[in-house]
């Protein structure tokens, strides 16, 4: 039982260091993403107005 654990402890750092880190390249924002952000912003604004309207009625 000790031999597999010792081999695992020895080989794990070697397996982890096989590939170097590649920095992610940011992608440009698409028109669809901007449209979705606009829609989400308007829906959020409508929700805030609805909450304000409901709270002020009390």
N, C-alpha and C positions, 0 to 999 in steps of 0.2 A: 504493500500500500504506500510505502514511503517513496519508492522509486518513481511511480508515475507523478506524484506531487513534486518531487525534486526536478524531474524533467520538465514538467509544466512550468515551474517557477523559473527555470533556466531559459526555456524557449519563448515564453510570453513576451519579454521585452524585445526579442529579435523579431517576432511577428508584428509587434506594434510599430517598429521603426522601419518597416519595409517601404512605406510610401511617404513621400514628403507632403507637407501641407500645401494645398493649392488654394490661393485666395479666391473667393468668389468674385466674379466680375459683375458689377451692377448692370442690370438691363435698363434700357430707356423706358420711360412710362408711355404706354400706348394710349391711343384715343379711347379705346374701350375702357381702360382703367380710369381715365379721367371722367368719362361719362358715368361710370359706376360710383365713383367718389362724389360726383355732383348729386346723383340720385340719393345716395346715402345721406349726404349733408342736408338735402331738402327734407327728407323723411325725418331726420333727427330734429331739425328745426320745427317741423310740424308737430312732432311729439312734445317738444318743449312748450310750444304755444298751447297745445291741448292741455298739458298739465297745469300751466299757469291759469288757463281759463277755468279748469275744474277747481283749482285751489281758491281762486278769487271769488267763486260763487258761494263758498261756505260762509 
